[in-house]
Amino acid sequence: MLQAALQHSYRIVVPSTMHDRVAPADTVDALRRELKLALAKAFGGYTEHLGIGGFVAESGELIEEQVYVIEACYQIADDDLIVGLARRIKAELDQESVMIRKDNEVYFV
């Protein structure tokens, strides 16, 4: 028998660059691990996908990079946790912003 469905989800995009240069792999890996551990503790688990993302920087330059999309489903939201994690990623990887998706709405922190 199926259990009750989790109807909501968060997604956070973890970049692999520091602005326009490749970030140290150990820094990216440590942030990914921190994020996955926090999501697993708060929501019971996560799913991670590897992808390619891009944006136009304030300088007008197109930045393309490998990204990690980490998602967790939930019943009870914890926006403070998610925003705090996004802010940590933003600061540690010197990003202009970090993308969060909550259900079907996108936010940039």
C-alpha positions as CSV (number, residue, x, y, z in Angstrom):
1,M,0.0,0.0,0.0
2,L,1.3,3.5,-0.8
3,Q,1.9,5.9,2.0
4,A,0.7,9.5,2.0
5,A,2.3,11.5,-0.8
6,L,4.7,14.4,0.0
7,Q,3.2,17.2,-2.0
8,H,5.9,19.9,-1.7
9,S,9.5,20.1,-2.6
10,Y,12.5,22.4,-2.4
11,R,15.3,22.5,-4.9
12,I,18.6,24.3,-4.5
13,V,21.1,24.8,-7.3
14,V,24.8,24.4,-6.2
15,P,27.2,25.9,-8.8
16,S,30.6,24.6,-9.5
17,T,32.2,28.0,-10.2
18,M,33.3,31.1,-8.3
19,H,31.9,33.7,-10.6
20,D,33.7,32.9,-13.9
21,R,36.3,30.4,-12.7
22,V,36.1,26.8,-11.6
23,A,35.7,26.5,-7.8
24,P,37.9,24.2,-5.9
25,A,36.3,20.7,-6.0
26,D,36.8,20.1,-2.3
27,T,34.8,23.4,-1.5
28,V,31.9,22.4,-3.8
29,D,31.9,18.8,-2.5
30,A,31.9,20.1,1.2
31,L,29.0,22.4,0.5
32,R,27.0,19.7,-1.3
33,R,27.6,17.3,1.6
34,E,26.5,20.0,4.1
35,L,23.4,20.7,2.1
36,K,22.5,17.0,1.6
37,L,23.0,16.2,5.3
38,A,20.8,19.2,6.3
39,L,18.0,18.1,3.9
40,A,18.2,14.5,5.0
41,K,18.0,15.5,8.7
42,A,15.1,18.0,8.1
43,F,13.1,16.1,5.5
44,G,14.2,12.5,5.6
45,G,16.2,12.5,2.3
46,Y,17.1,14.2,-0.9
47,T,17.8,13.6,-4.6
48,E,20.7,15.1,-6.5
49,H,21.0,15.7,-10.2
50,L,23.9,16.9,-12.2
51,G,23.2,19.5,-14.9
52,I,24.4,22.5,-16.8
53,G,23.2,26.0,-15.8
54,G,23.8,29.5,-17.1
55,F,23.1,33.1,-16.5
56,V,24.1,36.6,-17.6
57,A,26.4,38.2,-15.0
58,E,26.1,41.8,-14.0
59,S,29.0,42.4,-16.4
60,G,26.9,41.2,-19.3
61,E,29.0,38.0,-19.7
62,L,27.3,34.6,-20.2
63,I,28.4,32.3,-17.5
64,E,27.8,28.6,-18.0
65,E,28.7,26.0,-15.5
66,Q,28.1,22.5,-14.2
67,V,25.5,22.6,-11.4
68,Y,24.2,20.2,-8.8
69,V,20.4,20.4,-8.3
70,I,19.6,19.0,-4.9
71,E,15.9,18.4,-4.0
72,A,14.0,17.4,-0.9
73,C,10.3,16.7,-0.6
74,Y,8.4,17.7,2.5
75,Q,5.1,18.1,4.3
76,I,6.1,20.9,6.7
77,A,8.2,23.8,5.1
78,D,11.4,25.2,6.6
79,D,12.1,28.3,4.6
80,D,14.6,29.6,7.1
81,L,16.7,26.4,6.7
82,I,16.6,26.6,2.9
83,V,17.4,30.3,2.7
84,G,20.3,29.9,5.2
85,L,21.8,27.1,3.2
86,A,21.5,29.2,0.0
87,R,23.1,32.1,1.7
88,R,26.0,29.9,2.8
89,I,26.5,28.6,-0.8
90,K,26.3,32.2,-2.2
91,A,29.0,33.4,0.2
92,E,31.3,30.4,0.0
93,L,31.3,30.4,-3.8
94,D,31.2,34.1,-4.3
95,Q,27.9,34.0,-6.3
96,E,25.7,36.9,-7.3
97,S,22.7,34.7,-6.3
98,V,21.7,31.1,-5.6
99,M,18.5,29.7,-7.1
100,I,15.9,28.1,-4.8
101,R,12.7,26.4,-6.1
102,K,9.9,25.9,-3.7
103,D,7.1,23.9,-5.4
104,N,6.6,25.8,-8.6
105,E,8.0,29.2,-7.5
106,V,11.6,30.3,-8.1
107,Y,13.5,32.6,-5.7
108,F,17.0,34.0,-5.9
109,V,18.9,34.5,-2.7
